[in-house]
Amino acid sequence: MSYPKAFLLPLALAASCSFAREITFPPVSGFASPQQLGWNDHGFASLEGAFNGLTTYANLPYVYCLAPEGQEVEGYDIAILGAPFDTGVTARPGTRYGPGGIRQGSRRLQPGEYSIYTGEDVFQEWAKVVDCGDAPLTFLDNTVALKQLTQAHKVISGRRGKASDYSQPRIITLGGDHTTTLPALRSTYEHWGQVSVIHFDSHIDTWDPKVLGGGISHYAGVNHGTFLHIAHEEGLIRNTSIHAGIRAPVSRPKGDIRNDLRCGFTMIKARDLDHIGVAGVIDLLKKRVGDSNVYISVDIDVLDPAFAPATGTAEVGGWTTRELLSILDGLSGLKVVGADVVEVAPIYDNPGETTVLAAAEVVKSLIGLMVHKPIEAAGSGEELNEL
Ligand SMILES: [Mn+2]
């Protein structure tokens, strides 16, 4: 067979250019993880986590935590669970994309990095921390969706822990609008009984369903501004709960605050920080909850819209990201049995991803609190009457 000269010439040139760059492409298949490519040996591994594979929270391993009965599921101690739900809001919707947004904001977080403040890597202490993906929630019926979330939370927290001494997995939920905290509290109650809630938010969220929801229907009364009222009615929370960062107006001059106290809450207002400082806020929070089991709920709108524009009900005059992180880290030692970061609506974020970056760091601080205080399950609560 003979080839025309015009074809052979470039081949000959290429062969003579053996001094050109040496680029060896890896095979296109056959590797389960980048580590198996051997790049670890060349020191690249720590730079790769953020840009390969699927996007889990902080590049943690994904576990199919909702696997059907009978299927083996590896043990874990702290689980990330997404709750894509936004049909309980009173203002801008969009938090059904919150879990994905927070994971996107966490892409530069990964095991193998050490805090400049504490020197620790919370992902690689005693606890196995995993991402369970999102709970399957219908967006067509809130009542059904909230039941689905309770069930998912129960299944995931009901599995065996990895560290033998601390057998009860704890969950950090990525919201979702704030209504998603109610199913999480129902499930948490089953393992740990009543909890004190530390509620970071610009709104009190204890509104009477007859006030916020218009008394239209029972269904309408269950929303992101009433869930703490309902949690109190159901006996899920202790009268040692506390809000932090409150600044939004109330709708009844005295009635809302009276009802808030009745639901078991005191409050630290946003501007209190200016007078008592971060240490003062930490002190008040710790004193309020004492030695009780604690659930920490962080509505991202506790931050000023300058630091978290991507949320449904933004209120100006809020805390900075640094202040919130310092306060959270200052709560080390509390018995945190559950937590969430909610109301992140990525569609309103800016190109710098300000809100989701903040939310991802808040989640990391919450993991740190759980790691610092291993807790064993203290008996189960009674069966609950759910919606
Ligand atoms: Mn809220």
Residues whose N, C-alpha, C, O or C-beta is under 5 A from the ligand:
A	BS01	MN	H178 D201 D205 H224 D299
